Amino acid sequence: MVSELSATADQRRALVDLYDSALPDVYGYLASRCGSASVAEDLTSETFLAAVDAVQRQTVPELTVAWLIGVARHKLVDHWRRQEREQRS
């Protein structure tokens, strides 16, 4: 149990350290694909909130920019699906 707690604490620190360097990459990925700065900002926030949640649940395979871009990609697809549903109704 103690090693699990320290692993989670280590991942939390790693995520905070990664945030500054990964933020431009994640935002740039989303902005180039969604065409709206405000949507890209929202999805970037959702991406990092999902990363925090994954760290707390201890489901992060490896905390990297590539992994965050993957999370961002899923958030973008969810956005497109939501948008499509709203247009149909």
Stockholm file with secondary structure:
# STOCKHOLM 1.0

chainA/1-89         MVSELSATADQRRALVDLYDSALPDVYGYLASRCGSASVAEDLTSETFLAAVDAVQRQTVPELTVAWLIGVARHKLVDHWRRQEREQRS
#=GR chainA/1-89 SS CHHHHHHHHHHHHHHHHHHHHHHHHHHHHHHHHHCCHHHHHHHHHHHHHHHHHHHHHTCCSCCCHHHHHHHHHHHHHHHHHHHHHHHHC
#=GC SS_cons        CHHHHHHHHHHHHHHHHHHHHHHHHHHHHHHHHHCCHHHHHHHHHHHHHHHHHHHHHTCCSCCCHHHHHHHHHHHHHHHHHHHHHHHHC
//
